[in-house]
């Protein structure tokens, strides 16, 4: 226990990590714009990857531009209303931002995770990275290795702070705190329908007129557990849920595994929220590994970054139709 506490205290600085390349300012700026407008680019890292291209195409579609998947002249011109908005801002860390619990690296076995009080962030750096929709490596690139993550310290972060966070009192204090922690705004568009498209790996949110109002990169199914094609409905939401681990539902589970109840936490298997579908055992949920969204496989469910899953949860309600298509 003393060793774990020492490791967590040592993590109150940004670690030394190798980066393949510094963030591209042009890409970083576009990622921040897309993220703020609801066209999730995945983690904001200044890299032109698959999630960035998906966000770019979704933004172009929503803006009525030619969907080229490129930062062409027309797309860059459309950024004009956001030019005055800084891409990176300085923020002063405080006790609320740095609040734990921080639990260090999670044990691999579900039976060991079940013994923990929470599946929280490993350290302050991970929490701050998730709060600003980015990665530890990007925080290091924007600041420097060894930068202090202590109350009163000033660091540079992507500018994803929403203009409003006036959430309804009907939401639990714990869930409002999660939305605040993840920088989810309270002024989200209402979603009349969700469409999950296997062909391009995104979850789209449409309004009542069928217009695209938000889009998020997603991990969806695998060869063993394919995406359940069809028309479904969102039945409800479980906020900061525990996870009922049942090895019988996972083809790759250890034959010796027993059922276990895992505590809540952003690093739990379903992250901070579970949107239940009217197909047994299936849902839309968060993840402990946002950098892997769209790059790995799932057990058939729809996996989003925690901040995108939380944002989606504010857009939909019980009865919202969800179409899964190829």
C-alpha angles and dihedrals in degrees: 000000000000090000091051092050090049092051092050092049090049089055091065085099130060107265125233107261133166117245122201091217138345116264114279104239092214093052092041091054092050091047091054091049092048093047093050091049094050100259098119116215092190112240113004104238108138091249126127099230135145094279091052091052091049091051091047092052092048091049091049091051093049092048094049093246127139106279100234101141087228133106090245126169095268092051094047089049089054089061090069095104089057099046094102091054112095116234094212126032137187115243130185112228116230138180092268094055091044096046115130159159091202112187106184121228113347120240113251098231119081089217089061093044089053089063092060125094093227141356092231133159116300093231145338093277092059092048093049092047091053093044090057095039094245143097135266089246091056092048088054091049091051092046123010139267109279095028107153119251097198133122110285095022116128119221137170118248138167110276101247098131106132121231094235136030100169098141123184117267087231088075115086117257089241092056093045087053091052091051090050092048091052094046094241113163125227095223099076121150117253113256116219095179140012121214121191112195118196092192094067102019100239140120113223128199117208128193126225091279092052093254119147108247102163140009133189134187111245144190109225128181133308141229090280095041108027124195107274100244114212146067116306139162133232106241100188146305135267110203120211089352130189114236124239104213111205112175090199088072095054120072091200097050120122110261089229094056120118129206112275139180110228118203122244123268142124090265094054119114093265098033120215102335143028119202104199120220127205088248110089116255093005129112149137113259150154131265142224090223111055093168090064098055110128091008102076137042133257136207091258099290126111112256123197134170110277092250093050092046090050091047091050090050089061091052101051137052138194109299096029106144118238120195119197112198142168 
